[in-house]
Amino acid sequence: MSVLAWLLPGLPVVSGGLLALTGHRVDRAAPTTAVAVAAVTLALAVLAAITRPQSSTTLFAGLRAGPAVDGLSAVMVVTVSTAALAVLVFAAGQIREDRGRFSGLMLLFTGAMLVTVTATDLVLLLMAWEVMGAMSYALIGFRWRDDHRVRSAGIAFVTTRTGDMGLYLAAGCALASAWSLDMAGLAGSARPWRDLIAAGIVAAALGKSAQLPFSFWLSRAMAGPSPVSALLHSATMVAAGAYLLLRAQPLLAATGWAAPLVAWAGALTALLLGAVAVAQSDLKQLLAASTCAQVGFMVLAAGVSSVAGGTAHLVAHAAVKSLLFLCAGAWLTALGTKDLTELHGAARRHRLVGITFAIGALALAGLPPLSLWVTKGSVLSAVAERSPPLYLVSLAAALLAAAYAARAVFAVWRPMDAGTRDGSEQPGTHRVDLLERLPLPVLALVAAAFGAVGPPAVFDAWRRLLGAPSEPGPGGGELLLSGALAIVVVLAVRDRALPAPRVLGEWLYLERAAVAVVWRPLTALARSLARFDDRVVDGAVRSVPRAGMAAARLAKRWGEAGADGAVRAVASGVAGLAALARRPQTGQVHTYFAQAAVGLVLLAVVIALVR
Amino acid sequence: MLSAVIFLPLAAAAGVLLLPRLGGRAATRVWIAAAAADLLLVAVMWVRYEGGIGYETRMRWIPSVGAGYHVGVDGMSLPLIAMTALLFLVCAIYSLRETPRARAYAALFLSLQTVCLGLFAALDLLLFFVFFDLSIVGMYFVIAGWGHGDRLRSALKFFLYTFLGSLALLLGFIGLYLGSDPRTFDMVDLTHAPPFGDAPGTAGLVLLAVGVGLAVKTPTVPFHTWLPPAHTDAPAAGSAVLAGVLLKMGTYGFARIAMPMLPGAWQRHAWVFVVAGVAGVLYGALVALAQNDLKRLIAYTSVNHMGYVVLALGAAGLVAGDARARELAVSGAVTQMVSHGLVTGALFLLTGVLWDRARSYGLGGFGGIAATAPIFTGLTAVAAFASLGLPGLSGFIAEFQIFAGVIGIGTPGAVVAGALSVTGVLITAALLLRMLHRAYLGRPGELTPRVTDVRPEELAAVAPLLLLSLIIGIAPRWLLDMIEPASAAVVSLVGR
């Protein structure tokens, strides 16, 4: 069944490419086509998860590359396809402009993620990884007439590509180490290659999943339409980084330093970006920061060898976050705002959206018995075994999750009041389309029930499915503690105004720091190099003909004058001599006779003297 | 057959000039027909190529100095010949619409095509040199006759600078001749028995002369300043040929002449080329980032892209490292030559559209072109992403091989050089996205209303280039199967 391995990502990529290329001509049919393609893709993904196809081909001289579906990939392809289908159904009801381009790009985005999670080697991974980044650029900047959206798209792409450089380095080092790009063999590389490969992969993954210090691009990614956020924050882009770290967990563990580094990066992101989320007044920004924080738990999981727990968290979070973004998007379209204060009462005005949003948000808060409570618990149980300080940071981060989720859910569920306002950002349509509502209950069901993975027997099966080594699974004490604390925090916070220092509201000034530390010096260097190029490098070139002309003038003045002067002197000397020679030629016989006499006398004297 | 491919365009040029009644449009049609026939012949050559030196012709020319008419193709020259034939064809299609003095223009481009094809097919140093110099002459007339802006000055600068470079090259060729035994200009013989095996000092001097000559043409930093004005003031098709084909003559010369004929010197001075390559990558990208003129910006990205090629070829001389990695790097360099020809050719033709509509290359005057010219914007976006090395397009296939190959060599210096040059991809991404934002997206600018969408002939010229870039980006094996044996040969020759 090797065809299936190519067909699974190939279908959305090819159909997406065709839709995006044909543009307006297919606008009418595009949403239906996209949903149909996504549905078939989901069926293919399920089939692939069962049959586990694999395939490989030679890409570069003697280097094999190709997709394969193993346990982890099986979970990922089903998750990605499901999220994509849900989001495309929603988008069919919401996106009204440029539908061909939108649907095409979304399918390409999905297809790239499918290749990412099935790639068995670094080059195929890198290809899909970067195409996914480029599609996120095109989707964030979808409404390209607004300068700020295009700028945000550029910032997102360049920031994630900064991390991507690491994958190029990792690929080169993998070749230097063992002349293979196969990802399964990376953990066995010799030093120092193993360390360099791990460093490259970690940089790429942290960049893609918006962990510290790259988190700011995710705030920028909010400039895209809501369905884009729903997909980008759940099963693609940010999930890709977490997936890669989970996939590379043996390598991280083998280096000795990469696993703790990743664990701390994830835990600190969960903590700090959790605090950022608490301080947001805009619903989509709150959700964006919470994505960084929640992905932080997955990254943490990779660092503490909790592959099954991290993957479960990834799947549950994909459902939760796509649900929350779709709800936020539905309100943004219907009510024209995403400000938390202006959204007061929104849940009561659109009940289905409100109820599903509440389920998602309470899952996000880590309330029992919802999904994230269990999945996060399994990660925290693994952390508790490893390092107490790391556990304390993670637990604090979990409490912040309860706080920001509580703020969101209480804000939309309280009655309408003086703060409620419609249409402050865009004119509201005051209706939520059937297609927009359709995916919400399904996602809410997964968000609520995915915790079923928790009981020891089920978790063990889940772990075997992923082929992960033994790990603790969600511990009873840990679940009790975090569940109780979450309830306490949710009830304590409600929608009380929490202190929101500017530094948190502004995402820790990360973007400003990146601009000041990297971008400004780089552009300043570029400008001065451009001046240098014009004045010094080209100046030197220009000075060559100038020097040549100057030498020519010099030659004209001195050399020409001298050489010509000598010629003239010869000429005038000859002329003078000629004038002299003319003087004896008088034409008179007596003078000739006298000259002859003088000559003869001189001749006689000379002869006499010589003899 | 190869000679027919080389001289068919010249014959067509003579025909265009000799038929007195031929109108401008008809002349362009003849040009298109000749270029298309030539491309078809090249395609047949590609299919029937069987490895080694194919389609070889060897005839007496100037026997007194051991120079002959010797041509042939291998896995390195055939892709470049094919790219050249395609690029000249699309330039012909692009020029279908109102070119002034179309007969002379068509004849000039057709003869330039003969010169370019002949250079890549030449297997004799004197023949190579003749084509090398004639390409400068041809391009001088293209810029001076059909350019705009300060075209005479730019053309003169281009001519004098690159001509000076070609004189250095001639000096080097004479050095190679004097070192050979028996005395010959034949490239195959020189490769077979490289001169100066026992005189490293002389070999270094000859490499210096050849290297400077080729570095000017490539251009390698700091010999690049003729490039931006030449591009800015050249007509679009001229820029496309200049960037797409003429620059490759420099890097092709490195791989065809300098590396196999002076292997010892190349190994000893490999670091010079590695450093020059990395400098070109970073310097070109950074200077491009600061440009506000679209054509200058693309010109400097060419400096960046050719820097990757020089880096890879230099790294091939680091014989302490893994030979497979060096072969990968050289394959990447050849792929990059082809890819850059396609992508930058497309970008320059697209900027020609902008000039045609608005008589400006200034980024500041535009903005939001996507609204008035969506197809034009789409083509530019694809070309820009290809240029910044997005996977799925040819630039990635080339650059990945170069990075992975150079880093894969495994010596600390090579890893550092590779890692530094990877940042070039990031800077090009930033600058090309900035270019897209300022000119094509966002709010409309003052000149935007003048920009109408691409016309059929413009689309027909640009689309094949981008389509081929896409095909190479997704399924490169048909190209790499051609290139890889040749790059393995180069690496083994330079490793002697």
Interface residues (C-beta under 8 A of the other chain):
Chain A: L21 G23 T58 L59 F60 A61 G62 V123 L126 M127 A128 E130 V131 A134 Y137 G141 W144 R145 D146 D147 V150 R151 A153 G154 F157 V158 R161 T162 M165 Y168 L169 A171 G172 C173 L175 A176 W179 L196 L522 T523 L525 A526 R527 L529 A530 D533 V537 D538 V541 P545
Chain B: K157 L160 Y161 P222 H224 T225 W226 Y283 L286 V287 L289 A290 Q291 D322 R324 A325 E327 L328 S331 G368 A370 A371 P374 G378 F385 L390 P391 G392 F396 F400 Q401 F403 A404 G405 V406 I407 G408 I409 G410 V415 G418 A419 V422 T423 V425 L426 I427 A429 A430 L433 R434 L436 H437 L441 G442 R443 P476 R477 L480 E484
